[in-house]
Amino acid sequence: MNKLFTKVAFFCISAMCISVSTNAQTTKGLEKVIVEKYYVSNEADKAASEGNLPVGSVTWRIYLDMLPGYKFQTAYGDSKHPLSITTTTSFFNNEDRGNTTPTFSKTNAKNNTVMLDSWLTAGAACAGNFGILKSDDDGVATIINADGVLQGADASAGIALTAQDGLLAGTPGQCGFIGVDGVIDVFDATSQSGNSFSTTNGAWYCLEGAMGPDSTKNRVLIAQLTTDGELSYKLTVQIGTPEGNAEYYVAENPGYVMLSVKDSIAEILDTTLTFRSSEYIPTAVVENGLVEKEITVYPNPTKDLFYISLPSDFTAGTYTIYNMVVNRVASKNIASSNEKVDLSNYINGIYFVEVKSKGIRSTFKVIKKE
């Protein structure tokens, strides 16, 4: 077992009294990953920035959407699951109060483009404030920046920051780092200092575990990234259950991590933990897994056949089927809004079905059994 993962796992277990067993994962606590297109920078932002902020830079926010009572504990990389956040250009880091975590005050946020700084977090978007989806913001105490800064209204980013800034007063979790010395500097207060945060032996974490300010939605902001290039990321995360257990979600190659001779815990494949901004559709929010109301698969479990049901305006698209070791076993175009899929030639087990339609990518776990 990788030394970093051992350190992080047992660090969390000893400090947070997590008990782990083979029966711990009765419910999937991570519902989906949400990628929000937060803001698109303009000429006024470039002129007022402390650091190099190219016109057209996009600020992205990444949230974990968990069931009530679950907590974000750590995002990590190990030898089997590299953690990477990269761009084809460089990340913008504000040189006035920029940091690897959002520590600036809401008052300071009014002065320049520090609100667009790139950082990692466990819920916070600035000191004493949660980061929340703009669509979840009530518009109270919205920041209005000086000198026309952050007042752009690019339609692809949805709600303007002058109306709802995605900040909510409260006490977010405290973010810490382990094993990323040097690597984390790509998000420090030196603008355009690099294009990659990558580690196979490091993590960021919240010792006490982080929950969102809304206990029902329980969405935790874990990163904000600003770049004028194409963003991509791959994550592996550990979340805590309400019972004090832990669940592990990986972007690829799920397996078993042995915590002791008698205890083990399965890693859950979740393809929404990967993202490339070239796949982004220009809307306010892309929810990888936004399928509860719009796209469904049924019956599930199934013996042979299941159907992919799409709304009438989602009739064009593709689906891809992966097995548990992330090998692609089928990929086809979707021909109708109630697409029939035949699994009769496949062995029993768990499959992951990725549906792409009109730029939205959704992933389902489908069980084939007798």
Secondary structure, 3 states (H helix, E strand, C coil): CCHHHHHHHHHHHHHHCCCCCCCCCCCCCEEEEEEEEEEECCHHHHHHCCCCCCCCCEEEEEEEEECCCCEEEEEEECCCCCEEEEECCCECCCCCCCCCCCCCCCCHHHCCCHHHCCEECCCEEECCEEECCHHHCCCCCCCCCHHHCCCCCCHHHCCCCCCCCCEEECCCCCCEEECCCCHHHHHCCCCCCCCEEEECCEEEEEEEEECCCCCCCCEEEEEEEEECCCEEEECEEEEECCCCCEEEEECCCCCEEECCCCCEEEEEECHHHEEEHHHCCCCCEEEECCCCCCCEEECCCECCEEEEECCHHHCCEEEEEECCCCCEEEEEEECCCEEEEECCCCCCEEEEEEEEECCEEEEEEEEECC
